Amino acid sequence: MAAQEYVTLERTGDKMPLAGFGCWKIAPTDCEATIFNAIKTGYRLIDSAQIYGNEVEVGLGIKKAIAEGVVKREELFIVTKLWNTYHHKDHVRPAFDKQLEELGLDYVDLYLIHFPVPCEYTPIAEAYPPPGWLKNGADKFNYERSPIQDCWREIEKIAESGKARNIGISNFNVQTMLDMLTYCTIKPAVLQIEHHPYLQQKRLVDWVWKQGIQIMAYSSFGPISYLEMTGTAKDAAPLMEHDVIKSIAAKHNKTASQVLLRWSVQRNIVVIPKSLNQGRMEANLGVFGWSLDESDLKAIAGLDAGLRFNDTMEPAYGIDLPLFD
Ligand SMILES: NC(=O)c1ccc[n+]([C@@H]2O[C@H](COP(=O)([O-])OP(=O)(O)OC[C@H]3O[C@@H](n4cnc5c(N)ncnc54)[C@H](OP(=O)(O)O)[C@@H]3O)[C@@H](O)[C@H]2O)c1
């Protein structure tokens, strides 16, 4: 099995693997086998979400890995996320229970609020997995008048029940977190954000660390997973083919993807790359036991361009919401 390194979460002392596996855009038909392979390959952190529409199959892959003795449940770190349509205080717990049922698990290791955006509710009995940003059949995005504070209180209750060992947030900015820190009884353990050399968000990351909150990076390879969705991604130079990344990779005899992932894990930022390809899945775990040097880090720092690909203002989302402004 590939080597693994960890960061420790403040409240529980749980060890969160620095290299995990993401489940976005894995078709349900491929998903059980993919998750089983990922665990067999050495991944111990799995990043799932209600909106990915594949939690039943994620759960089957986990179940198979445990049944075949590849891993024990306590060696896995399972992350999942509450979708925007279930922020209301009456809807958080039923949505979470539905996820546990679909995943076939007694508990998750980390439960995140996916976005700080309450969207109009659709009952589970009416549609599940939930609709995306627009209610099914709607042509306009509708908010729900539901404060994050109410949602977080329900998430805290899930943590108190032990069904989610740790709780956290995703796509939150400093202002939203600052507010949260005034009312929370359990502080978020993790913030998951888009993070790659084109979007380094150094001030956000440094501030979050000072609060004792760990960072998990999504879309570590930058534009590649947004090519079919967003114009910005099509216009950006592919990160894996960028001269700076390629020359660092050649210097260390590593792949460009390993350089991009190492850049995060070396700074204790968790990565969750997704790959359906066995060779790439294995390569993406090759991020321990070697280091980028100061000149590499300086060269990568120079690539920061404030380029966000998972941008709610992109036409692909169909909503009028400049969430990150
Ligand atoms: N919280 C949020 O809002 C949010 C948003 C986006 C993503 N996420 C999470 O973050 C995870 C990862 O982000 P992501 O899915 O956007 O993208 P990613 O992992 O940065 O990139 C995935 C893409 O890169 C390709 N790839 C993977 N390894 C490669 C390698 N070694 N060489 C060349 N190509 C490679 C994959 O293709 P192949 O499969 O063909 O290898 C796929 O097209 C998601 O799965 C999800 O769990 C969270």
Ligand as a Chemical Component Dictionary entry (heavy atoms), coordinates in Angstrom:
data_LIG
# 
_chem_comp.id                   LIG 
_chem_comp.type                 NON-POLYMER 
_chem_comp.pdbx_formal_charge   0 
_chem_comp.three_letter_code    LIG 
# 
loop_
_chem_comp_atom.comp_id 
_chem_comp_atom.atom_id 
_chem_comp_atom.alt_atom_id 
_chem_comp_atom.type_symbol 
_chem_comp_atom.charge 
_chem_comp_atom.model_Cartn_x 
_chem_comp_atom.model_Cartn_y 
_chem_comp_atom.model_Cartn_z 
_chem_comp_atom.pdbx_ordinal 
LIG N1  N1  N 0  -16.807 21.217 -2.441  1  
LIG C1  C1  C 0  -17.006 21.464 -3.704  2  
LIG O1  O1  O 0  -17.752 22.359 -4.089  3  
LIG C2  C2  C 0  -16.271 20.620 -4.728  4  
LIG C3  C3  C 0  -16.205 21.059 -6.059  5  
LIG C4  C4  C 0  -15.483 20.289 -6.984  6  
LIG C5  C5  C 0  -14.879 19.121 -6.586  7  
LIG N2  N2  N 1  -14.985 18.693 -5.276  8  
LIG C6  C6  C 0  -14.347 17.422 -4.854  9  
LIG O2  O2  O 0  -12.990 17.429 -5.275  10 
LIG C7  C7  C 0  -12.720 16.260 -6.053  11 
LIG C8  C8  C 0  -11.601 16.533 -7.053  12 
LIG O3  O3  O 0  -11.858 17.641 -7.855  13 
LIG P1  P1  P 0  -12.279 17.530 -9.372  14 
LIG O4  O4  O 0  -13.065 16.285 -9.581  15 
LIG O5  O5  O -1 -12.852 18.844 -9.726  16 
LIG O6  O6  O 0  -10.999 17.440 -10.205 17 
LIG P2  P2  P 0  -9.519  16.928 -10.158 18 
LIG O7  O7  O 0  -9.345  15.781 -9.281  19 
LIG O8  O8  O 0  -8.678  18.167 -9.969  20 
LIG O9  O9  O 0  -9.360  16.500 -11.683 21 
LIG C9  C9  C 0  -10.044 15.395 -12.209 22 
LIG C10 C10 C 0  -9.703  15.316 -13.689 23 
LIG O10 O10 O 0  -8.300  15.133 -13.851 24 
LIG C11 C11 C 0  -8.051  13.900 -14.560 25 
LIG N3  N3  N 0  -6.874  13.306 -13.899 26 
LIG C12 C12 C 0  -6.833  12.761 -12.655 27 
LIG N4  N4  N 0  -5.579  12.359 -12.367 28 
LIG C13 C13 C 0  -4.831  12.640 -13.452 29 
LIG C14 C14 C 0  -3.445  12.461 -13.760 30 
LIG N5  N5  N 0  -2.622  11.901 -12.884 31 
LIG N6  N6  N 0  -3.004  12.859 -14.977 32 
LIG C15 C15 C 0  -3.852  13.429 -15.869 33 
LIG N7  N7  N 0  -5.167  13.632 -15.639 34 
LIG C16 C16 C 0  -5.645  13.249 -14.440 35 
LIG C17 C17 C 0  -9.311  13.097 -14.416 36 
LIG O11 O11 O 0  -9.494  12.270 -15.534 37 
LIG P3  P3  P 0  -9.506  10.654 -15.398 38 
LIG O12 O12 O 0  -10.622 10.299 -14.462 39 
LIG O13 O13 O 0  -9.745  10.203 -16.802 40 
LIG O14 O14 O 0  -8.147  10.263 -14.874 41 
LIG C18 C18 C 0  -10.379 14.186 -14.378 42 
LIG O15 O15 O 0  -10.663 14.632 -15.700 43 
LIG C19 C19 C 0  -14.078 15.926 -6.652  44 
LIG O16 O16 O 0  -14.141 14.610 -7.152  45 
LIG C20 C20 C 0  -14.971 16.179 -5.466  46 
LIG O17 O17 O 0  -14.907 15.095 -4.557  47 
LIG C21 C21 C 0  -15.659 19.441 -4.348  48 
# 
loop_
_chem_comp_bond.comp_id 
_chem_comp_bond.atom_id_1 
_chem_comp_bond.atom_id_2 
_chem_comp_bond.value_order 
_chem_comp_bond.pdbx_ordinal 
LIG N1  C1  SING 1  
LIG C1  O1  DOUB 2  
LIG C1  C2  SING 3  
LIG C2  C3  SING 4  
LIG C2  C21 DOUB 5  
LIG C3  C4  DOUB 6  
LIG C4  C5  SING 7  
LIG C5  N2  DOUB 8  
LIG N2  C6  SING 9  
LIG N2  C21 SING 10 
LIG C6  O2  SING 11 
LIG C6  C20 SING 12 
LIG O2  C7  SING 13 
LIG C7  C8  SING 14 
LIG C7  C19 SING 15 
LIG C8  O3  SING 16 
LIG O3  P1  SING 17 
LIG P1  O4  DOUB 18 
LIG P1  O5  SING 19 
LIG P1  O6  SING 20 
LIG O6  P2  SING 21 
LIG P2  O7  DOUB 22 
LIG P2  O8  SING 23 
LIG P2  O9  SING 24 
LIG O9  C9  SING 25 
LIG C9  C10 SING 26 
LIG C10 O10 SING 27 
LIG C10 C18 SING 28 
LIG O10 C11 SING 29 
LIG C11 N3  SING 30 
LIG C11 C17 SING 31 
LIG N3  C12 SING 32 
LIG N3  C16 SING 33 
LIG C12 N4  DOUB 34 
LIG N4  C13 SING 35 
LIG C13 C14 SING 36 
LIG C13 C16 DOUB 37 
LIG C14 N5  SING 38 
LIG C14 N6  DOUB 39 
LIG N6  C15 SING 40 
LIG C15 N7  DOUB 41 
LIG N7  C16 SING 42 
LIG C17 O11 SING 43 
LIG C17 C18 SING 44 
LIG O11 P3  SING 45 
LIG P3  O12 DOUB 46 
LIG P3  O13 SING 47 
LIG P3  O14 SING 48 
LIG C18 O15 SING 49 
LIG C19 O16 SING 50 
LIG C19 C20 SING 51 
LIG C20 O17 SING 52 
# 
